[in-house]
Amino acid sequence: MSEGNTVWLRPPWGEGEPQEFDAKPEVLVPHMVAGWSQCEPPASREVVTEDVHD
Amino acid sequence: MSTTRLQEVLICFGKQKQTDIATANTGAEMWRFGKLNAALANPKLNTENDAEEFGKGHEFPTQSFQTSWDVSGTLEKYLGAEIAAWAMAFGLGKVVKSGTTPNFTYTCTPLMPASGDAAELPYFSFVEQIRPGAGVVLDRMAVGCVVEGWTISIGSGPGRANSKITIEFAGSGKVIEPSAITMPAATVEKLLPSASLALTINGVNYVSNKNIVSLETGWKNNVRMDAGFYPGSGFQTAGDATSGAIRGRLEFGNRQGTLRFTARFESGSTELAKLRNQSTGTAVLSLTYDANNSLEITWQKVSFATAEVGETDGIVTVAVECLPMYDAANGIVSAVAKCGADNICQ
């Protein structure tokens, strides 16, 4: 869910792109109250391993 | 004849949330704890009869009907980092997990439907067993349970009993018997003792001034139990309309937070003035085992609803009831629970 001490949240009502936030209460709580929810990092950020057989 | 004593009762419940109200946790998703209270989570079958129906020629019942099922229970425990994280996550309902082993951090807030959150709380399964297997006395699993509320009580004194949590839960009514769950190993708990308390309320640090005597804080979801029965909510035995109805949803009602404390009252104490002025501020309490295991609860905006001067063991004290209020930016309450357990309410 996180890289280092960050988390990914998706915006309220599922509208908009997920964003990465510092995992600090003073950052997370206002966003959670406003409707942001934790989500997986976007697929484009996943590490792609090259074909080791080439 | 073998007597069954209640010390034999084993309980485990979902550390992870169920995928939906009807899908039970698997054994791998559960964790096991001890508890302090003897009460069991007895499923209750509600019945009706035809005594008041006309056409029988008399006023006596001739038939009875299984109509619906209830499940409820209470867990009383010494407060530990693991159960605190679980209660905050399942009780408040919204969770962001961060960190890695051995320091997972669960930041929890109440669900806010006005901001797009669900009104249904996260569900878990609750298992009770006494001698499961060939000599079984009790082996059942309540499916689709939610946390109705929690209360944390902090007192003065040297023992573990001065830091306790009480968790009430309610279920959909669905019961699986036998549970088919292999009881996991007991969870090793990191206790959060009263002596570790840090407490600042409305600008006053009640620990550094050595004035705090006791404190109680809690959350109640006031779950809409009857609203769980709706047309099509289902039956104890799927497809069997005679087996009694079960709930298809458990939504919170009008939620309530509570915070009350008793502190020594002396020259310069500000509680009565703050009551008169209706001053507002945050209330932050934290309890710590070590850097990786702790609980911090923040009531984002409180005023004093009542403040009465009295005595505790011959010492003049003031008993204060706080009014938790909603802060536009930070909501009403947040909890940051740290422990070494992964996947709580995930």
Chai-1 contact restraints between the chains, C-beta under 6 A:
chainA,res_idxA,chainB,res_idxB,connection_type,confidence,min_distance_angstrom,max_distance_angstrom,comment,restraint_id
A,S2,B,S98,contact,1.0,0.0,6.0,A-B,restraint_1
A,V7,B,V96,contact,1.0,0.0,6.0,A-B,restraint_2
A,V7,B,S98,contact,1.0,0.0,6.0,A-B,restraint_3
A,P12,B,S115,contact,1.0,0.0,6.0,A-B,restraint_4
A,P12,B,G116,contact,1.0,0.0,6.0,A-B,restraint_5
A,W13,B,G116,contact,1.0,0.0,6.0,A-B,restraint_6
A,A23,B,S98,contact,1.0,0.0,6.0,A-B,restraint_7
A,P25,B,T107,contact,1.0,0.0,6.0,A-B,restraint_8
A,P25,B,V336,contact,1.0,0.0,6.0,A-B,restraint_9
A,L28,B,V96,contact,1.0,0.0,6.0,A-B,restraint_10
A,L28,B,T107,contact,1.0,0.0,6.0,A-B,restraint_11
A,V29,B,N330,contact,1.0,0.0,6.0,A-B,restraint_12
A,V29,B,S334,contact,1.0,0.0,6.0,A-B,restraint_13
A,P30,B,A329,contact,1.0,0.0,6.0,A-B,restraint_14
A,P30,B,N330,contact,1.0,0.0,6.0,A-B,restraint_15
A,M32,B,K94,contact,1.0,0.0,6.0,A-B,restraint_16
A,M32,B,T109,contact,1.0,0.0,6.0,A-B,restraint_17
A,V33,B,T109,contact,1.0,0.0,6.0,A-B,restraint_18
A,V33,B,G331,contact,1.0,0.0,6.0,A-B,restraint_19
A,A34,B,S115,contact,1.0,0.0,6.0,A-B,restraint_20
A,G35,B,S115,contact,1.0,0.0,6.0,A-B,restraint_21
A,G35,B,G116,contact,1.0,0.0,6.0,A-B,restraint_22
A,Q38,B,V96,contact,1.0,0.0,6.0,A-B,restraint_23
